[in-house]
């Protein structure tokens, strides 16, 4: 048996890889060793039976890409905000293609859920992931922040349109979906202006 927890020799682990180095830099490797030091003899036996430190390290290395960048829950690198505060919350250019995809999704879900955001059924995460993978890693955080700004304003414009047509309407209640026929991505974006790191409505044309 390879008692990997007692030394620095690993089976099938490239200690020169960026994934392994990232593991060390984040302190995850030292955390593994600290946990090992607190194990009883019985716990260590079970630990080693299931692969010991080798297995733990291999699994943790899978959380990084070949550049040593941490992957998020969707397997996308470049989305780690650790230590960045709010510096990543900056507006940038997002392609018309993905703005349109987000608008179409917001409109579809707004109608389906009668104006309520349903975290259980939304497909927004799929759009964000596709967008993130369409741009370089250094643009993913700013781009995602910007796309979220557009998303919020698309939804707000639809709310205003329905509310203007029916002042007694409340989210969750059915409404005449034809109200949204003239609410387009272009009509919403024409009202938007930058305010610091956010997109805000300069005015809303309630005639839509």
Backbone bond lengths (Angstrom), bond angles and torsions (degrees), N, CA, C in turn:
res aa  C-N    CA-C-N  psi(-1)  N-CA   C-N-CA  omega(-1)  CA-C   N-CA-C  phi
1 X - - - 1.476 - - 1.520 109.60 -
2 X 1.324 115.47 136.55 1.452 120.05 177.34 1.522 109.46 -87.44
3 X 1.321 116.46 105.91 1.461 120.37 179.34 1.525 107.42 -82.76
4 X 1.343 115.16 75.03 1.457 119.93 -173.94 1.518 112.40 -65.57
5 X 1.316 116.74 -25.68 1.454 119.55 -178.73 1.508 112.83 -69.25
6 X 1.318 117.81 -11.34 1.460 120.50 -177.27 1.519 113.10 -101.53
7 X 1.326 116.88 -0.42 1.455 118.33 -179.05 1.504 111.26 -149.71
8 X 1.333 116.85 -165.21 1.444 121.29 -178.56 1.524 112.13 -113.88
9 X 1.309 117.85 16.64 1.453 122.34 178.42 1.520 109.39 -97.08
10 X 1.319 115.90 126.83 1.449 120.34 -178.39 1.516 110.19 -120.31
11 X 1.313 115.82 153.74 1.452 121.77 176.70 1.520 110.36 -98.17
12 X 1.318 117.49 116.46 1.455 121.45 175.55 1.506 115.19 72.47
13 X 1.326 118.05 21.82 1.462 120.65 179.21 1.529 109.42 -116.16
14 X 1.307 115.90 124.10 1.459 121.09 178.22 1.525 108.73 -86.26
15 X 1.321 115.61 100.30 1.461 119.82 -176.99 1.528 112.67 -72.97
16 X 1.337 116.11 -5.72 1.464 120.03 176.39 1.522 111.66 -95.66
17 X 1.328 116.10 -3.40 1.464 119.82 -178.31 1.525 110.27 -72.66
18 X 1.318 115.28 156.04 1.460 120.38 179.79 1.522 111.17 -70.02
19 X 1.340 115.49 -27.71 1.462 118.36 177.00 1.529 110.67 -64.46
20 X 1.326 115.70 -45.40 1.465 120.38 -179.29 1.532 110.26 -65.84
21 X 1.332 116.61 -42.69 1.454 120.38 -179.76 1.539 110.91 -64.28
22 X 1.330 116.41 -36.44 1.465 119.98 177.82 1.517 110.21 -65.40
23 X 1.322 115.42 -36.25 1.463 121.40 178.35 1.530 109.82 -60.95
24 X 1.315 116.22 -41.68 1.461 121.06 179.24 1.525 111.20 -69.67
25 X 1.345 115.50 -44.28 1.457 120.00 -177.19 1.527 112.53 -62.36
26 X 1.316 116.82 -34.21 1.461 120.92 -179.73 1.524 112.50 -82.08
27 X 1.335 116.21 -5.15 1.450 119.86 178.48 1.517 114.01 82.43
28 X 1.332 116.15 8.11 1.455 118.93 -178.42 1.529 111.07 -70.43
29 X 1.328 116.56 -35.21 1.462 120.12 -179.64 1.524 110.83 -66.18
30 X 1.312 116.62 -43.32 1.461 119.55 178.67 1.528 110.47 -65.40
31 X 1.334 115.78 -31.56 1.458 119.82 176.92 1.515 111.68 -64.91
32 X 1.331 115.80 -37.84 1.469 120.59 177.44 1.523 109.73 -61.89
33 X 1.314 115.39 -45.62 1.464 120.47 -178.15 1.528 111.59 -65.48
34 X 1.311 116.14 -36.65 1.465 119.55 178.10 1.523 110.84 -64.93
35 X 1.322 115.31 -40.00 1.463 119.03 177.65 1.521 111.26 -65.00
36 X 1.329 116.04 -38.56 1.468 120.37 179.04 1.526 110.61 -62.90
37 X 1.334 115.67 -39.31 1.461 120.29 -176.76 1.522 112.30 -64.83
38 X 1.312 117.18 -22.82 1.459 121.41 -178.53 1.527 112.91 -95.20
39 X 1.338 116.33 1.51 1.466 119.67 -178.14 1.522 112.27 -77.77
40 X 1.310 114.79 143.08 1.474 119.54 171.81 1.527 107.54 -78.04
41 X 1.327 116.02 169.09 1.464 120.09 179.55 1.524 110.81 -59.27
42 X 1.299 116.78 -38.31 1.464 120.66 -179.24 1.527 110.71 -69.77
43 X 1.329 116.06 -41.66 1.459 120.06 178.57 1.518 111.16 -63.93
44 X 1.347 116.00 -38.93 1.463 119.30 179.40 1.518 111.21 -66.13
45 X 1.335 117.34 -38.51 1.455 120.74 179.32 1.530 110.10 -61.06
46 X 1.319 116.05 -45.36 1.462 120.52 178.78 1.527 110.02 -64.97
47 X 1.321 115.24 -41.37 1.473 122.43 179.72 1.517 110.64 -57.88
48 X 1.326 116.26 -47.68 1.458 121.18 -178.85 1.519 111.92 -71.54
49 X 1.324 117.11 -32.09 1.465 120.77 178.74 1.525 110.59 -61.44
50 X 1.323 116.36 -33.41 1.460 120.81 -179.13 1.529 112.71 -97.79
51 X 1.318 116.40 19.89 1.462 119.84 172.33 1.504 115.91 108.55
52 X 1.315 117.74 -12.03 1.462 120.87 176.11 1.519 114.50 55.65
53 X 1.318 113.73 -148.13 1.459 119.89 -174.99 1.527 112.27 -62.36
54 X 1.328 117.07 -34.75 1.465 120.15 179.31 1.531 110.92 -54.42
55 X 1.315 115.20 -50.15 1.462 119.90 -177.00 1.524 111.64 -65.57
56 X 1.332 115.90 -42.50 1.468 119.81 179.20 1.520 110.24 -60.40
57 X 1.320 116.70 -47.01 1.465 120.72 -177.80 1.529 111.37 -64.62
58 X 1.321 116.60 -43.82 1.467 119.74 179.25 1.518 111.28 -59.27
59 X 1.317 116.50 -41.76 1.469 120.14 -179.95 1.526 111.40 -67.57
60 X 1.336 116.20 -40.55 1.465 119.57 179.90 1.529 111.38 -69.49
61 X 1.327 117.07 -34.05 1.463 120.33 179.28 1.522 111.74 -64.17
62 X 1.321 116.27 -25.35 1.466 120.42 178.96 1.520 111.74 -68.43
63 X 1.332 116.45 -12.68 1.458 120.05 179.24 1.527 112.55 -84.73
64 X 1.337 116.31 2.88 1.461 121.77 178.51 1.524 109.57 -123.83
65 X 1.329 116.93 150.16 1.458 119.11 175.68 1.524 109.09 -86.20
66 X 1.324 117.60 -177.34 1.462 121.53 -175.38 1.521 112.98 -65.15
67 X 1.346 117.07 -16.55 1.464 120.51 177.30 1.523 112.03 -91.45
68 X 1.342 115.97 -0.65 1.457 119.64 -178.82 1.513 113.14 83.27
69 X 1.316 117.02 15.45 1.466 121.13 178.44 1.523 109.43 -90.74
70 X 1.320 115.47 136.49 1.458 121.13 -177.94 1.519 111.09 -66.79
71 X 1.326 115.88 136.55 1.456 121.78 176.25 1.527 109.13 -91.11
72 X 1.316 116.72 143.88 1.461 118.35 176.16 1.525 110.14 -86.05
73 X 1.315 116.92 -172.05 1.465 120.98 -176.29 1.525 112.41 -62.23
74 X 1.338 117.01 -22.07 1.456 121.18 179.60 1.518 112.60 -96.35
75 X 1.343 115.71 7.86 1.457 119.59 178.45 1.513 114.32 77.14
76 X 1.336 117.05 24.99 1.459 121.86 -178.85 1.526 109.62 -110.22
77 X 1.320 116.41 129.29 1.464 121.10 178.31 1.524 110.20 -87.41
78 X 1.325 115.74 164.08 1.454 120.54 177.42 1.510 113.83 85.93
79 X 1.346 117.02 9.64 1.456 120.77 -177.15 1.531 112.53 -110.57
80 X 1.310 117.36 9.11 1.462 121.31 -179.25 1.527 109.82 -80.59
81 X 1.329 117.28 120.95 1.470 121.48 -178.30 1.526 112.00 -103.27
82 X 1.331 116.50 8.35 1.464 120.42 -179.04 1.527 111.24 -55.79
83 X 1.313 116.56 125.85 1.454 121.77 177.49 1.516 114.96 76.85
84 X 1.332 117.83 2.87 1.462 120.86 -176.81 1.528 113.17 -99.17
85 X 1.327 116.37 -5.01 1.451 118.61 -179.55 1.514 110.98 57.53
86 X 1.339 116.02 -128.60 1.469 120.27 177.55 1.531 111.46 -109.49
87 X 1.326 116.84 12.76 1.465 120.36 -176.05 1.518 112.86 -62.58
88 X 1.326 117.32 -23.24 1.462 121.06 -178.88 1.529 112.14 -81.89
89 X 1.315 117.11 -9.64 1.463 121.32 -177.93 1.524 109.58 -84.12
90 X 1.315 115.30 71.48 1.453 122.06 -178.69 1.522 109.92 -126.16
91 X 1.329 116.33 141.02 1.448 120.81 178.99 1.519 110.82 -75.19
92 X 1.310 115.89 140.65 1.453 121.43 178.95 1.520 108.04 -146.00
93 X 1.295 116.52 179.11 1.460 121.07 179.70 1.529 110.91 -79.45
94 X 1.324 116.88 132.02 1.464 123.03 174.70 1.517 107.38 -122.03
95 X 1.301 116.81 133.15 1.465 121.16 -175.54 1.523 112.31 -57.66
96 X 1.312 115.38 150.55 1.460 121.86 177.78 1.528 110.17 -60.05
97 X 1.321 116.09 -35.27 1.464 120.63 -179.48 1.520 111.52 -56.07
98 X 1.323 117.03 -48.29 1.462 119.58 -176.69 1.523 112.82 -81.19
99 X 1.312 117.31 -25.95 1.465 118.71 172.19 1.525 109.23 -65.40
100 X 1.335 116.17 -40.33 1.459 119.94 179.47 1.527 111.00 -67.75
101 X 1.327 116.89 -40.49 1.465 119.78 178.27 1.528 110.50 -61.77
102 X 1.323 116.08 -40.43 1.454 119.13 180.00 1.524 110.36 -69.07
103 X 1.330 116.99 -41.43 1.462 119.88 178.94 1.526 110.56 -60.76
104 X 1.329 116.15 -46.98 1.467 120.30 -179.27 1.521 111.11 -60.16
105 X 1.324 116.51 -38.94 1.463 120.12 179.64 1.527 111.30 -68.57
106 X 1.332 116.54 -43.15 1.464 120.11 179.05 1.528 109.87 -60.83
107 X 1.316 116.96 -44.76 1.464 120.77 -178.09 1.525 110.95 -65.11
108 X 1.321 115.87 -44.40 1.468 120.40 179.43 1.525 111.09 -60.87
109 X 1.329 116.67 -44.62 1.460 120.27 -177.89 1.524 111.82 -75.16
110 X 1.323 116.93 -31.96 1.468 120.36 177.53 1.526 109.69 -61.91
111 X 1.329 115.62 -42.58 1.466 120.60 179.49 1.525 110.41 -70.40
112 X 1.322 116.51 -45.52 1.472 120.76 -177.14 1.519 112.03 -63.03
113 X 1.329 116.69 -39.70 1.467 121.12 -175.83 1.529 112.67 -100.91
114 X 1.329 116.59 10.03 1.471 120.62 179.12 1.529 112.72 55.40
115 X 1.326 114.44 43.39 1.461 119.88 173.83 1.508 116.20 85.29
116 X 1.333 117.46 3.22 1.464 120.88 179.29 1.523 109.28 -102.29
117 X 1.321 117.14 137.77 1.465 120.98 176.43 1.524 108.83 -80.35
118 X 1.312 116.40 119.42 1.465 121.45 -178.86 1.517 109.58 -109.45
119 X 1.311 116.36 105.71 1.452 120.94 -178.14 1.513 114.22 -68.17
120 X 1.327 117.22 -15.31 1.458 120.79 -178.28 1.520 112.82 -84.50
121 X 1.316 117.25 -24.98 1.466 119.85 -174.63 1.527 113.87 -116.38
122 X 1.316 118.22 -10.74 1.461 120.79 -175.38 1.532 112.46 -63.43
123 X 1.327 114.43 147.51 1.468 121.66 177.54 1.535 111.01 -106.78
124 X 1.322 116.35 13.97 1.457 120.08 -175.21 1.523 112.20 -61.37
125 X 1.337 117.06 -35.39 1.464 120.04 -178.53 1.520 111.49 -62.79
126 X 1.329 116.49 -33.97 1.467 120.51 178.86 1.523 110.35 -65.64
127 X 1.326 116.47 -39.32 1.459 120.10 179.58 1.520 110.57 -68.10
128 X 1.339 116.50 -42.84 1.464 119.50 177.83 1.523 111.17 -60.95
129 X 1.327 116.56 -43.02 1.462 119.31 -179.79 1.521 111.43 -63.05
130 X 1.330 116.51 -46.37 1.464 120.09 179.17 1.520 110.69 -60.53
131 X 1.326 115.85 -40.68 1.465 118.99 178.94 1.527 110.31 -63.83
132 X 1.319 116.16 -48.36 1.461 120.16 -177.62 1.528 111.80 -57.73
133 X 1.314 116.05 -39.80 1.465 119.94 -179.70 1.526 112.13 -74.47
134 X 1.332 116.83 -12.79 1.462 120.00 -179.05 1.523 112.56 -87.18
135 X 1.336 116.69 -10.44 1.465 120.52 -179.28 1.523 110.19 -123.35
136 X 1.299 116.92 165.20 1.459 121.18 179.66 1.527 110.36 -67.44
137 X 1.325 116.07 156.36 1.461 120.91 -174.90 1.524 113.06 -57.44
138 X 1.324 117.11 -35.16 1.461 119.83 -176.72 1.528 112.45 -72.26
139 X 1.335 117.15 -10.50 1.463 120.25 -179.11 1.526 112.56 -106.05
140 X 1.315 117.13 -3.74 1.464 119.97 -171.19 1.524 114.01 -70.70
141 X 1.315 117.97 -41.74 1.461 119.53 -178.30 1.528 111.31 -66.82
142 X 1.343 116.66 -50.51 1.472 120.24 179.82 1.524 110.58 -62.01
143 X 1.330 115.68 -40.73 1.452 120.15 -178.73 1.516 112.30 -65.49
144 X 1.320 116.20 -41.55 1.458 120.69 179.21 1.526 110.69 -65.06
145 X 1.331 116.35 -42.14 1.462 120.66 177.06 1.527 109.90 -58.70
146 X 1.321 116.54 -45.03 1.464 121.15 -178.24 1.522 111.33 -65.80
147 X 1.332 116.58 -43.49 1.463 120.32 179.62 1.527 110.76 -63.74
148 X 1.327 116.50 -34.23 1.468 119.86 175.70 1.529 110.87 -65.10
149 X 1.333 116.41 -35.97 1.464 120.05 177.66 1.527 110.66 -63.37
150 X 1.327 115.66 -44.69 1.465 119.54 177.21 1.527 110.33 -62.15
151 X 1.312 116.36 -44.43 1.462 120.77 -179.07 1.525 111.13 -55.92
152 X 1.312 117.12 -47.32 1.450 121.51 -178.99 1.519 112.20 -62.62
153 X 1.330 116.29 -38.63 1.460 119.97 -178.59 1.529 111.53 -74.70
154 X 1.323 117.78 -32.54 1.470 120.14 175.21 1.535 109.21 -61.57
155 X 1.324 115.53 -47.01 1.469 120.35 -178.22 1.535 110.53 -65.07
156 X 1.334 115.97 -41.43 1.463 119.94 -179.42 1.530 111.09 -62.77
157 X 1.327 116.59 -38.91 1.465 120.39 -179.46 1.524 110.82 -65.94
158 X 1.321 116.56 -37.67 1.465 119.83 178.47 1.523 110.38 -68.02
159 X 1.299 116.78 -39.36 1.472 121.05 177.25 1.529 109.93 -60.43
160 X 1.325 116.09 -47.20 1.458 120.76 -178.84 1.528 110.71 -62.00
161 X 1.330 116.62 -41.55 1.467 120.55 -178.64 1.524 111.07 -62.36
162 X 1.339 116.33 -46.05 1.469 120.12 -179.27 1.526 110.42 -67.97
163 X 1.310 116.24 -42.98 1.459 120.90 -178.91 1.527 111.32 -64.70
164 X 1.329 116.21 -35.20 1.460 120.22 179.68 1.526 110.63 -68.74
165 X 1.333 115.43 -37.28 1.462 119.67 179.83 1.523 111.87 -75.50
166 X 1.329 115.15 -30.55 1.470 120.67 -178.90 1.521 108.97 -141.14
167 X 1.338 117.23 88.56 1.472 121.66 -176.26 1.527 114.16 -57.28
168 X 1.314 117.66 -21.91 1.472 120.71 -178.87 1.526 112.87 -88.42
169 X 1.332 115.87 -4.58 1.469 119.13 -178.63 1.524 111.42 -68.74
170 X 1.330 115.68 141.80 1.463 122.13 174.43 1.525 108.96 -128.59
171 X 1.332 118.09 144.54 1.465 120.65 178.04 1.528 111.38 -50.92
172 X 1.312 115.06 133.78 1.460 120.74 -177.66 1.511 111.53 105.76
173 X 1.344 115.68 -19.49 1.459 120.43 178.00 1.535 109.65 -91.98
174 X 1.299 116.91 145.72 1.462 120.99 178.12 1.516 109.67 -65.58
175 X 1.332 115.59 152.88 1.454 120.51 179.04 1.525 108.75 -146.48
176 X 1.302 115.81 165.16 1.465 121.77 177.57 1.523 108.26 -72.44
177 X 1.320 116.39 107.87 1.468 119.79 -174.31 1.529 112.93 -66.96
178 X 1.333 117.20 -16.59 1.466 119.07 178.62 1.528 111.25 -65.74
179 X 1.326 115.84 -16.38 1.474 120.44 177.01 1.525 109.99 -58.44
180 X 1.321 115.87 -31.07 1.462 119.93 -176.03 1.528 113.31 -90.24
181 X 1.333 116.92 1.75 1.470 118.91 -177.01 1.520 113.06 -57.72
182 X 1.319 116.45 -35.58 1.462 119.78 -177.36 1.525 113.47 -99.15
183 X 1.333 115.55 6.46 1.464 119.17 174.73 1.523 106.82 -88.97
184 X 1.301 116.26 103.80 1.463 122.08 -178.00 1.520 109.72 -113.88
185 X 1.299 114.37 164.80 1.468 118.44 177.18 1.523 109.78 -58.92
186 X 1.333 115.57 -43.42 1.464 119.57 -178.10 1.529 111.83 -63.35
187 X 1.346 116.07 -40.98 1.467 118.83 -178.55 1.520 111.17 -66.04
188 X 1.325 116.58 -36.05 1.469 120.14 178.55 1.518 110.37 -70.62
189 X 1.322 115.91 -47.79 1.468 119.74 -175.84 1.524 112.01 -65.04
190 X 1.331 117.19 -26.59 1.469 120.15 -179.93 1.529 111.42 -67.00
191 X 1.341 116.64 -16.22 1.473 120.43 -179.38 1.528 112.11 -96.71
192 X 1.333 117.13 -5.48 1.463 119.92 -171.16 1.527 112.71 -91.42
193 X 1.315 114.83 142.30 1.463 122.07 174.24 1.525 108.23 -135.34
194 X 1.300 115.72 158.21 1.456 120.46 177.88 1.522 110.50 -81.71
195 X 1.313 115.67 135.88 1.462 121.27 175.00 1.525 106.30 -133.32
196 X 1.323 116.01 92.65 1.464 119.90 -174.16 1.517 109.91 66.48
197 X 1.320 115.95 -121.03 1.463 119.54 -179.58 1.526 111.97 -101.71
198 X 1.317 116.03 21.98 1.464 120.45 -179.10 1.527 111.73 -129.92
199 X 1.327 114.07 157.47 1.454 120.88 171.88 1.533 107.53 -101.02
200 X 1.315 117.13 129.04 1.458 121.62 -179.87 1.522 108.88 -129.61
201 X 1.315 116.01 160.23 1.462 121.77 178.96 1.532 109.77 -82.98
202 X 1.304 114.92 123.04 1.453 119.37 176.00 1.516 109.85 -76.82
203 X 1.340 114.74 -34.40 1.468 121.44 175.99 1.502 107.83 -163.72
204 X 1.319 116.52 159.35 1.449 122.04 178.52 1.526 108.79 -125.21
205 X 1.308 115.00 124.39 1.465 119.32 176.77 1.506 108.38 -86.09
206 X 1.341 116.82 98.45 1.459 120.81 -175.14 1.513 112.00 -71.55
207 X 1.327 118.61 -6.17 1.455 120.25 -179.07 1.522 112.43 -70.41
208 X 1.371 116.60 -15.81 1.448 118.92 178.33 1.508 111.48 -68.17
